[in-house]
């Protein structure tokens, strides 16, 4: 009987131990799962996209740089006009959104402000180039610009070929962060560069060349035309027949914003197809074909 009692006690003891171990395992599992749930609940919420913020607030906050004829600001009244201003306003109206012009920002600081969410979009035209393509999201082009190479009227060094610009004896004047600076660095790297601050007016580039402080500048024909209005016979475009580059004028916003891009692209295409963009360009174009229109992706069959 003693043996049986001892055996029975041992069986009971083993059963108690197994039960205790099972309880510990279950408790640990429950605690672990509870910890997982707490971790999920305590995780940082997903960051709001720019598109979501615009939809939530009902407002597009746009930064800009004064760049006629796309963005013109009346210094007395503060009123904004221009091809890009009127196009973006019409986009906002069609989307039933408010448009707020927030701050003027330099060429090189535009991407910083987007990344910091100081504004939702750069509402002045931004030329599509590889650097901006890597660091931002860009809309489809509203229209295109050809980039000319302007030199002094009496400078014949580049008449035969603009490749002569790529020489240590040539001085190219540029604005920091602007596409002309990128062209100078990548296409004419042997030339000397004279860099001006970000918010420098484009007309200053022409003054630097016409007063012999520099030899070459890169700009749209619109600016050459405006400068020659008041300074006839001072400069010439040695790339008039074949622009240095043809670049799309786009709206720029934060990287990884596919839904915002889709919304704006559809809105821009709608204004192009309706003739709105063409009418706005004509209102500000000093002579025909200053800007290149986007070709319509259709063909009428007769």
VEXGUPA-60404 format. One record per residue: residue number from 1; chain; z, y, x of N, C-alpha, C in turn. Coordinates in steps of 0.2 Angstrom, whole numbers, plus 5000, padded with zeros to 4 digits. Layout:
(NUM 'A' (Z Y X) (Z Y X) (Z Y X))
...
This chain:
(1 'A' (5000 4994 5004) (5000 5000 5000) (5000 5006 5004))
(2 'A' (5004 5006 5010) (5004 5012 5015) (4997 5013 5017))
(3 'A' (4993 5008 5019) (4987 5008 5021) (4982 5012 5016))
(4 'A' (4983 5009 5010) (4979 5012 5005) (4980 5019 5003))
(5 'A' (4987 5021 5004) (4989 5028 5002) (4986 5032 5008))
(6 'A' (4987 5030 5014) (4984 5034 5020) (4976 5035 5019))
(7 'A' (4973 5029 5017) (4966 5030 5016) (4964 5034 5010))
(8 'A' (4968 5034 5005) (4967 5039 4999) (4968 5046 5002))
(9 'A' (4973 5047 5006) (4975 5054 5008) (4969 5056 5012))
(10 'A' (4966 5052 5016) (4961 5053 5021) (4955 5055 5017))
(11 'A' (4953 5051 5012) (4948 5053 5007) (4948 5060 5004))
(12 'A' (4955 5061 5001) (4956 5067 4998) (4955 5073 5003))
(13 'A' (4958 5072 5009) (4957 5077 5014) (4950 5078 5016))
(14 'A' (4946 5073 5017) (4939 5074 5018) (4935 5078 5013))
(15 'A' (4937 5076 5006) (4934 5079 5001) (4936 5087 5001))
(16 'A' (4942 5088 5002) (4945 5095 5002) (4941 5099 5008))
(17 'A' (4940 5096 5013) (4937 5099 5019) (4930 5101 5017))
(18 'A' (4926 5096 5014) (4919 5097 5012) (4919 5103 5007))
(19 'A' (4923 5103 5002) (4923 5108 4997) (4924 5115 5000))
(20 'A' (4929 5115 5005) (4930 5121 5008) (4924 5124 5012))
(21 'A' (4921 5119 5016) (4915 5121 5020) (4910 5123 5015))
(22 'A' (4909 5120 5009) (4904 5122 5005) (4905 5129 5002))
(23 'A' (4911 5130 5000) (4913 5137 4998) (4912 5142 5003))
(24 'A' (4913 5141 5009) (4912 5146 5014) (4904 5147 5015))
(25 'A' (4900 5141 5015) (4893 5142 5015) (4890 5146 5010))
(26 'A' (4892 5145 5004) (4890 5149 4998) (4892 5156 4998))
(27 'A' (4898 5157 5000) (4901 5164 5001) (4897 5168 5006))
(28 'A' (4895 5165 5011) (4891 5168 5017) (4884 5169 5014))
(29 'A' (4881 5165 5011) (4875 5166 5008) (4874 5172 5003))
(30 'A' (4879 5172 4999) (4880 5177 4994) (4881 5184 4997))
(31 'A' (4885 5184 5002) (4886 5190 5006) (4880 5192 5010))
(32 'A' (4877 5187 5013) (4870 5189 5016) (4865 5192 5011))
(33 'A' (4864 5189 5005) (4860 5191 5001) (4862 5198 4998))
(34 'A' (4868 5199 4997) (4871 5205 4995) (4869 5211 5000))
(35 'A' (4870 5209 5006) (4869 5213 5012) (4861 5215 5012))
(36 'A' (4857 5210 5010) (4850 5212 5010) (4848 5217 5004))
(37 'A' (4851 5216 4999) (4850 5220 4993) (4853 5227 4995))
(38 'A' (4859 5228 4998) (4861 5234 5000) (4857 5238 5005))
(39 'A' (4854 5234 5009) (4849 5236 5014) (4843 5239 5011))
(40 'A' (4840 5235 5006) (4835 5238 5002) (4836 5244 4999))
(41 'A' (4842 5244 4995) (4844 5250 4991) (4845 5256 4996))
(42 'A' (4848 5255 5002) (4849 5260 5006) (4844 5262 5011))
(43 'A' (4838 5259 5010) (4832 5261 5014) (4830 5268 5013))
(44 'A' (4827 5271 5017) (4824 5278 5016) (4818 5278 5011))
(45 'A' (4818 5282 5006) (4813 5282 5002) (4806 5284 5005))
(46 'A' (4801 5281 5002) (4794 5282 5005) (4792 5290 5004))
(47 'A' (4790 5292 5010) (4788 5299 5010) (4783 5301 5005))
(48 'A' (4784 5307 5002) (4779 5309 4997) (4773 5312 5000))
(49 'A' (4767 5309 4998) (4761 5311 5001) (4759 5319 4999))
(50 'A' (4754 5322 5002) (4752 5329 5000) (4749 5328 4993))
(51 'A' (4745 5323 4992) (4742 5323 4985) (4748 5322 4980))
(52 'A' (4753 5318 4981) (4758 5318 4976) (4762 5324 4975))
(53 'A' (4763 5328 4981) (4767 5334 4980) (4763 5339 4976))
(54 'A' (4756 5339 4977) (4752 5344 4973) (4752 5342 4966))
(55 'A' (4752 5336 4964) (4752 5334 4957) (4759 5335 4954))
(56 'A' (4764 5335 4958) (4771 5336 4956) (4772 5343 4954))
(57 'A' (4770 5348 4959) (4771 5355 4959) (4766 5358 4955))
(58 'A' (4760 5355 4954) (4754 5359 4951) (4751 5364 4955))
(59 'A' (4752 5364 4961) (4750 5370 4966) (4747 5367 4972))
(60 'A' (4742 5371 4974) (4739 5369 4981) (4741 5375 4985))
(61 'A' (4745 5374 4991) (4747 5379 4996) (4742 5379 5001))
(62 'A' (4738 5385 5002) (4733 5385 5007) (4734 5390 5012))
(63 'A' (4734 5388 5019) (4734 5392 5024) (4726 5395 5026))
(64 'A' (4726 5400 5030) (4719 5402 5031) (4719 5406 5038))
(65 'A' (4713 5407 5040) (4711 5412 5046) (4706 5416 5043))
(66 'A' (4706 5423 5044) (4701 5427 5042) (4695 5426 5046))
(67 'A' (4690 5424 5042) (4683 5422 5045) (4677 5423 5040))
(68 'A' (4675 5430 5040) (4670 5432 5036) (4663 5428 5037))
(69 'A' (4659 5426 5032) (4660 5428 5025) (4664 5423 5021))
(70 'A' (4667 5418 5025) (4670 5412 5021) (4677 5415 5018))
(71 'A' (4681 5418 5022) (4687 5421 5021) (4688 5428 5023))
(72 'A' (4688 5433 5018) (4689 5440 5019) (4695 5442 5015))
(73 'A' (4700 5446 5019) (4706 5448 5016) (4706 5456 5016))
(74 'A' (4707 5459 5010) (4707 5466 5010) (4714 5468 5013))
(75 'A' (4714 5472 5018) (4720 5474 5021) (4724 5479 5017))
(76 'A' (4721 5482 5012) (4725 5486 5008) (4728 5483 5002))
(77 'A' (4724 5479 4999) (4727 5476 4993) (4729 5468 4994))
(78 'A' (4727 5465 4999) (4728 5459 5001) (4724 5454 4997))
(79 'A' (4719 5456 4993) (4715 5452 4989) (4710 5448 4994))
(80 'A' (4709 5441 4992) (4706 5436 4996) (4699 5435 4993))
(81 'A' (4693 5436 4996) (4687 5434 4994) (4683 5430 4999))
(82 'A' (4677 5428 4997) (4673 5424 5002) (4671 5418 4999))
(83 'A' (4666 5414 5003) (4663 5408 5000) (4668 5403 5000))
(84 'A' (4672 5402 5005) (4677 5396 5004) (4683 5398 5000))
(85 'A' (4685 5405 4999) (4690 5407 4995) (4688 5405 4988))
(86 'A' (4682 5408 4986) (4680 5407 4979) (4678 5400 4977))
(87 'A' (4676 5396 4982) (4675 5389 4981) (4681 5385 4979))
(88 'A' (4686 5386 4984) (4693 5383 4983) (4696 5385 4976))
(89 'A' (4696 5392 4975) (4698 5394 4968) (4695 5390 4962))
(90 'A' (4689 5389 4963) (4685 5386 4957) (4687 5378 4957))
(91 'A' (4688 5375 4963) (4691 5369 4963) (4698 5368 4960))
(92 'A' (4702 5373 4961) (4709 5373 4958) (4709 5374 4951))
(93 'A' (4704 5378 4949) (4704 5380 4941) (4701 5373 4938))
(94 'A' (4696 5370 4941) (4693 5364 4938) (4698 5358 4937))
(95 'A' (4703 5358 4942) (4708 5353 4942) (4714 5355 4939))
(96 'A' (4714 5361 4936) (4720 5364 4932) (4726 5364 4937))
(97 'A' (4725 5367 4943) (4730 5368 4948) (4730 5375 4949))
(98 'A' (4736 5378 4952) (4737 5384 4954) (4735 5384 4962))
(99 'A' (4732 5390 4964) (4731 5391 4971) (4735 5396 4974))
(100 'A' (4738 5395 4979) (4743 5400 4983) (4741 5400 4990))
(101 'A' (4739 5406 4992) (4737 5408 4999) (4744 5409 5003))
(102 'A' (4746 5405 5007) (4752 5406 5010) (4753 5410 5017))
(103 'A' (4749 5408 5022) (4750 5411 5028) (4743 5411 5032))
(104 'A' (4743 5416 5037) (4737 5416 5041) (4739 5412 5048))
(105 'A' (4735 5408 5050) (4737 5403 5055) (4731 5403 5061))
(106 'A' (4733 5403 5067) (4728 5402 5072) (4724 5396 5072))
(107 'A' (4718 5396 5076) (4714 5390 5076) (4718 5384 5079))
(108 'A' (4722 5385 5084) (4725 5379 5088) (4731 5377 5084))
(109 'A' (4734 5381 5080) (4740 5379 5076) (4739 5377 5069))
(110 'A' (4733 5376 5067) (4732 5374 5060) (4735 5367 5059))
(111 'A' (4733 5362 5064) (4735 5355 5063) (4743 5354 5063))
(112 'A' (4746 5358 5067) (4754 5358 5068) (4757 5360 5061))
(113 'A' (4754 5365 5058) (4757 5367 5051) (4756 5362 5046))
(114 'A' (4750 5359 5046) (4749 5353 5041) (4754 5347 5042))
(115 'A' (4755 5346 5049) (4759 5340 5050) (4767 5342 5048))
(116 'A' (4768 5348 5048) (4775 5350 5047) (4776 5352 5039))
(117 'A' (4771 5351 5035) (4771 5352 5028) (4772 5359 5026))
(118 'A' (4770 5364 5031) (4771 5371 5029) (4766 5373 5024))
(119 'A' (4760 5370 5023) (4755 5371 5018) (4751 5364 5017))
(120 'A' (4748 5364 5012) (4744 5358 5010) (4737 5357 5013))
(121 'A' (4734 5363 5014) (4727 5363 5016) (4725 5369 5020))
(122 'A' (4721 5368 5024) (4718 5374 5027) (4712 5376 5023))
(123 'A' (4712 5382 5020) (4707 5384 5015) (4702 5388 5018))
(124 'A' (4702 5390 5024) (4696 5393 5028) (4692 5387 5031))
(125 'A' (4685 5389 5032) (4681 5383 5035) (4683 5381 5041))
(126 'A' (4683 5374 5042) (4685 5371 5048) (4679 5366 5050))
(127 'A' (4676 5367 5056) (4671 5363 5058) (4673 5356 5060))
(128 'A' (4669 5351 5057) (4671 5344 5058) (4669 5343 5066))
(129 'A' (4674 5341 5070) (4673 5338 5076) (4677 5332 5078))
(130 'A' (4676 5328 5083) (4680 5322 5084) (4688 5323 5085))
(131 'A' (4690 5328 5088) (4697 5330 5088) (4700 5330 5082))
(132 'A' (4697 5334 5077) (4700 5335 5071) (4699 5329 5066))
(133 'A' (4694 5325 5068) (4693 5319 5064) (4699 5314 5066))
(134 'A' (4701 5314 5072) (4706 5310 5074) (4713 5312 5071))
(135 'A' (4714 5318 5071) (4721 5321 5069) (4722 5323 5062))
(136 'A' (4717 5323 5058) (4718 5326 5051) (4713 5322 5047))
(137 'A' (4714 5324 5040) (4709 5322 5035) (4705 5328 5033))
(138 'A' (4698 5327 5033) (4694 5332 5031) (4690 5331 5025))
(139 'A' (4688 5336 5021) (4684 5335 5015) (4677 5335 5017))
(140 'A' (4673 5333 5013) (4665 5333 5014) (4663 5340 5015))
(141 'A' (4658 5342 5019) (4656 5349 5020) (4654 5352 5014))
(142 'A' (4656 5358 5013) (4654 5363 5008) (4647 5365 5009))
(143 'A' (4645 5367 5016) (4639 5369 5018) (4639 5368 5026))
(144 'A' (4634 5369 5029) (4633 5368 5037) (4632 5374 5040))
(145 'A' (4634 5375 5047) (4632 5380 5051) (4629 5378 5057))
(146 'A' (4624 5382 5059) (4621 5381 5066) (4625 5385 5071))
(147 'A' (4626 5382 5077) (4629 5386 5082) (4624 5389 5087))
(148 'A' (4624 5395 5088) (4620 5398 5093) (4623 5400 5100))
(149 'A' (4619 5401 5105) (4622 5403 5111) (4619 5410 5113))
(150 'A' (4624 5414 5113) (4622 5422 5114) (4623 5424 5121))
(151 'A' (4618 5427 5124) (4619 5430 5130) (4616 5438 5130))
(152 'A' (4617 5441 5135) (4615 5448 5135) (4607 5448 5135))
(153 'A' (4605 5453 5132) (4597 5454 5130) (4593 5454 5137))
(154 'A' (4596 5456 5142) (4592 5457 5148) (4593 5451 5153))
(155 'A' (4597 5446 5150) (4599 5440 5155) (4593 5434 5153))
(156 'A' (4589 5433 5158) (4584 5428 5157) (4585 5421 5160))
(157 'A' (4591 5420 5163) (4593 5414 5166) (4592 5408 5161))
(158 'A' (4593 5409 5155) (4593 5403 5150) (4587 5403 5146))
(159 'A' (4582 5407 5147) (4577 5407 5142) (4573 5400 5143))
(160 'A' (4572 5397 5148) (4568 5391 5149) (4572 5385 5146))
(161 'A' (4579 5385 5147) (4583 5379 5145) (4590 5381 5145))
(162 'A' (4594 5380 5140) (4601 5381 5139) (4605 5377 5144))
(163 'A' (4602 5372 5147) (4606 5368 5151) (4608 5372 5157))
(164 'A' (4605 5377 5159) (4606 5382 5164) (4613 5385 5163))
(165 'A' (4616 5384 5157) (4623 5387 5156) (4628 5383 5160))
(166 'A' (4626 5376 5161) (4631 5372 5164) (4631 5373 5172))
(167 'A' (4634 5379 5174) (4634 5380 5181) (4640 5384 5183))
(168 'A' (4643 5383 5189) (4649 5387 5191) (4648 5394 5191))
(169 'A' (4642 5397 5191) (4640 5404 5191) (4640 5407 5184))
(170 'A' (4641 5403 5179) (4641 5406 5172) (4648 5406 5169))
(171 'A' (4649 5411 5166) (4656 5412 5162) (4655 5412 5155))
(172 'A' (4658 5407 5152) (4658 5406 5144) (4665 5409 5142))
(173 'A' (4664 5414 5137) (4670 5416 5133) (4671 5412 5127))
(174 'A' (4678 5410 5126) (4679 5406 5120) (4686 5409 5117))
(175 'A' (4688 5406 5111) (4694 5407 5108) (4698 5401 5108))
(176 'A' (4704 5401 5110) (4708 5395 5111) (4708 5391 5104))
(177 'A' (4707 5384 5104) (4707 5380 5099) (4701 5380 5094))
(178 'A' (4696 5385 5095) (4690 5385 5091) (4685 5381 5094))
(179 'A' (4680 5379 5090) (4675 5374 5092) (4671 5376 5098))
(180 'A' (4670 5383 5098) (4666 5385 5104) (4670 5383 5111))
(181 'A' (4676 5383 5111) (4680 5381 5116) (4679 5373 5118))
(182 'A' (4678 5369 5113) (4677 5362 5113) (4670 5361 5116))
(183 'A' (4665 5365 5114) (4658 5364 5116) (4658 5366 5123))
(184 'A' (4661 5371 5125) (4661 5373 5132) (4664 5368 5137))
(185 'A' (4670 5365 5135) (4673 5360 5139) (4669 5354 5139))
(186 'A' (4666 5352 5134) (4663 5345 5134) (4655 5345 5136))
(187 'A' (4652 5350 5134) (4644 5351 5135) (4643 5355 5141))
(188 'A' (4647 5360 5143) (4645 5364 5149) (4652 5364 5153))
(189 'A' (4654 5359 5155) (4660 5358 5159) (4660 5361 5166))
(190 'A' (4654 5362 5169) (4654 5365 5175) (4655 5373 5175))
(191 'A' (4653 5376 5170) (4654 5383 5169) (4661 5385 5169))
(192 'A' (4663 5392 5171) (4669 5394 5170) (4671 5396 5163))
(193 'A' (4677 5396 5161) (4679 5397 5154) (4684 5403 5154))
(194 'A' (4682 5408 5150) (4687 5414 5149) (4690 5413 5142))
(195 'A' (4696 5411 5142) (4699 5410 5135) (4703 5416 5132))
(196 'A' (4702 5417 5126) (4705 5422 5122) (4710 5419 5117))
(197 'A' (4715 5423 5115) (4720 5420 5111) (4718 5418 5104))
(198 'A' (4721 5414 5100) (4719 5411 5094) (4717 5415 5089))
(199 'A' (4720 5421 5088) (4718 5425 5082) (4714 5431 5084))
(200 'A' (4710 5430 5090) (4705 5435 5092) (4700 5435 5087))
(201 'A' (4697 5441 5085) (4691 5442 5081) (4685 5439 5084))
(202 'A' (4681 5436 5081) (4674 5434 5084) (4670 5439 5087))
(203 'A' (4671 5445 5084) (4667 5451 5087) (4669 5452 5094))
(204 'A' (4675 5451 5096) (4677 5452 5103) (4673 5448 5108))
(205 'A' (4671 5442 5106) (4667 5437 5110) (4661 5441 5112))
(206 'A' (4657 5444 5107) (4651 5448 5108) (4652 5454 5113))
(207 'A' (4658 5457 5112) (4659 5463 5116) (4660 5461 5124))
(208 'A' (4664 5455 5125) (4665 5452 5131) (4658 5451 5135))
(209 'A' (4653 5448 5131) (4647 5447 5134) (4643 5453 5135))
(210 'A' (4642 5458 5130) (4638 5464 5130) (4641 5468 5136))
(211 'A' (4647 5468 5137) (4650 5473 5143) (4651 5469 5149))
(212 'A' (4647 5463 5150) (4647 5460 5156) (4653 5457 5159))
(213 'A' (4658 5456 5154) (4664 5452 5156) (4663 5445 5156))
(214 'A' (4658 5443 5152) (4656 5436 5152) (4649 5435 5151))
(215 'A' (4646 5429 5151) (4639 5428 5151) (4637 5425 5145))
(216 'A' (4641 5420 5142) (4639 5416 5136) (4644 5416 5131))
(217 'A' (4642 5416 5125) (4647 5414 5119) (4644 5409 5114))
(218 'A' (4647 5405 5111) (4645 5401 5105) (4647 5404 5099))
(219 'A' (4643 5405 5094) (4645 5407 5087) (4639 5406 5082))
(220 'A' (4641 5407 5076) (4636 5406 5071) (4631 5412 5071))
(221 'A' (4625 5412 5068) (4620 5417 5068) (4623 5423 5064))
(222 'A' (4627 5421 5059) (4630 5427 5055) (4633 5432 5059))
(223 'A' (4637 5430 5064) (4641 5434 5068) (4636 5438 5073))
(224 'A' (4631 5435 5075) (4626 5438 5079) (4623 5444 5075))
(225 'A' (4621 5442 5069) (4618 5447 5065) (4622 5453 5064))
(226 'A' (4629 5452 5062) (4633 5458 5061) (4634 5462 5067))
(227 'A' (4635 5459 5073) (4636 5462 5079) (4630 5467 5081))
(228 'A' (4624 5464 5080) (4618 5467 5081) (4616 5473 5076))
(229 'A' (4619 5473 5071) (4619 5479 5066) (4621 5485 5069))
(230 'A' (4627 5484 5073) (4630 5490 5076) (4629 5491 5083))
(231 'A' (4626 5486 5086) (4625 5486 5093) (4618 5483 5095))
(232 'A' (4613 5486 5092) (4606 5484 5092) (4603 5483 5100))
(233 'A' (4600 5477 5101) (4597 5476 5107) (4602 5474 5113))
(234 'A' (4608 5472 5111) (4613 5471 5116) (4614 5463 5118))
(235 'A' (4612 5459 5113) (4613 5452 5114) (4607 5448 5111))
(236 'A' (4606 5442 5113) (4601 5437 5110) (4603 5430 5110))
(237 'A' (4600 5427 5105) (4602 5420 5104) (4597 5415 5107))
(238 'A' (4599 5412 5113) (4594 5408 5117) (4594 5401 5114))
(239 'A' (4598 5400 5108) (4597 5393 5105) (4595 5394 5097))
(240 'A' (4591 5399 5096) (4589 5401 5089) (4585 5396 5086))
(241 'A' (4580 5393 5090) (4576 5388 5088) (4579 5381 5087))
(242 'A' (4584 5379 5091) (4587 5373 5091) (4595 5374 5092))
(243 'A' (4599 5375 5087) (4606 5376 5088) (4609 5371 5093))
(244 'A' (4614 5374 5096) (4619 5370 5101) (4622 5364 5097))
(245 'A' (4624 5365 5091) (4627 5360 5086) (4625 5363 5079))
(246 'A' (4625 5358 5075) (4625 5359 5067) (4631 5356 5065))
(247 'A' (4636 5360 5062) (4643 5357 5060) (4644 5358 5053))
(248 'A' (4648 5354 5050) (4650 5354 5043) (4656 5359 5042))
(249 'A' (4655 5363 5037) (4661 5368 5036) (4665 5364 5030))
(250 'A' (4671 5362 5032) (4676 5358 5028) (4682 5361 5027))
(251 'A' (4686 5358 5022) (4693 5360 5021) (4697 5354 5025))
(252 'A' (4702 5356 5028) (4706 5351 5032) (4713 5351 5029))
(253 'A' (4716 5344 5029) (4722 5343 5027) (4725 5338 5031))
(254 'A' (4731 5336 5030) (4735 5331 5034) (4732 5324 5035))
(255 'A' (4733 5321 5040) (4731 5314 5041) (4733 5309 5036))
(256 'A' (4729 5304 5035) (4731 5299 5030) (4732 5301 5023))
(257 'A' (4727 5305 5021) (4727 5307 5014) (4721 5305 5010))
(258 'A' (4720 5299 5009) (4713 5297 5006) (4712 5299 4998))
(259 'A' (4718 5299 4995) (4717 5301 4988) (4716 5309 4987))
(260 'A' (4719 5313 4991) (4718 5320 4991) (4710 5321 4993))
(261 'A' (4708 5318 4998) (4701 5318 5000) (4696 5317 4995))
(262 'A' (4698 5311 4991) (4693 5309 4986) (4693 5314 4981))
(263 'A' (4699 5317 4979) (4699 5322 4973) (4695 5328 4975))
(264 'A' (4696 5330 4981) (4692 5336 4984) (4685 5335 4985))
(265 'A' (4683 5329 4987) (4676 5328 4988) (4672 5328 4981))
(266 'A' (4675 5325 4976) (4672 5324 4970) (4672 5331 4967))
(267 'A' (4677 5336 4968) (4677 5342 4965) (4671 5347 4969))
(268 'A' (4671 5346 4976) (4666 5349 4979) (4659 5347 4977))
(269 'A' (4657 5341 4977) (4651 5338 4975) (4649 5341 4968))
(270 'A' (4654 5341 4963) (4653 5344 4957) (4650 5351 4957))
(271 'A' (4653 5355 4961) (4651 5362 4962) (4645 5363 4966))
(272 'A' (4643 5358 4970) (4636 5359 4974) (4631 5357 4969))
(273 'A' (4632 5352 4965) (4627 5349 4960) (4626 5354 4954))
(274 'A' (4631 5358 4952) (4631 5363 4947) (4627 5369 4949))
(275 'A' (4626 5370 4956) (4623 5376 4959) (4628 5382 4960))
(276 'A' (4635 5380 4959) (4640 5385 4960) (4640 5387 4968))
(277 'A' (4640 5382 4972) (4641 5384 4979) (4635 5388 4982))
(278 'A' (4629 5386 4980) (4623 5390 4982) (4623 5397 4979))
(279 'A' (4626 5398 4973) (4626 5405 4971) (4631 5409 4975))
(280 'A' (4637 5406 4977) (4642 5409 4981) (4639 5411 4988))
(281 'A' (4636 5406 4991) (4633 5408 4997) (4628 5413 4997))
(282 'A' (4624 5414 4992) (4619 5419 4991) (4622 5426 4991))
(283 'A' (4628 5426 4987) (4632 5432 4987) (4634 5435 4993))
(284 'A' (4635 5431 4998) (4638 5433 5005) (4633 5432 5011))
(285 'A' (4627 5429 5009) (4623 5428 5015) (4618 5434 5017))
(286 'A' (4619 5437 5023) (4615 5443 5024) (4608 5442 5025))
(287 'A' (4605 5436 5026) (4598 5435 5027) (4597 5427 5025))
(288 'A' (4591 5425 5022) (4590 5418 5020) (4592 5413 5026))
(289 'A' (4595 5408 5024) (4596 5402 5028) (4601 5403 5034))
(290 'A' (4605 5408 5033) (4610 5409 5037) (4615 5403 5038))
(291 'A' (4616 5400 5032) (4619 5394 5032) (4615 5388 5029))
(292 'A' (4616 5382 5031) (4612 5376 5029) (4616 5373 5023))
(293 'A' (4612 5372 5017) (4615 5369 5011) (4615 5361 5012))
(294 'A' (4619 5358 5008) (4620 5351 5008) (4614 5348 5004))
(295 'A' (4610 5344 5007) (4604 5341 5003) (4607 5337 4997))
(296 'A' (4603 5337 4991) (4605 5333 4985) (4603 5326 4986))
(297 'A' (4608 5321 4985) (4606 5314 4986) (4602 5311 4980))
(298 'A' (4597 5315 4977) (4593 5312 4972) (4586 5314 4973))
(299 'A' (4582 5311 4969) (4574 5312 4969) (4572 5312 4962))
(300 'A' (4569 5317 4960) (4566 5317 4953) (4559 5314 4953))
(301 'A' (4558 5309 4949) (4552 5305 4949) (4547 5308 4944))
(302 'A' (4541 5310 4945) (4537 5313 4941) (4532 5308 4938))
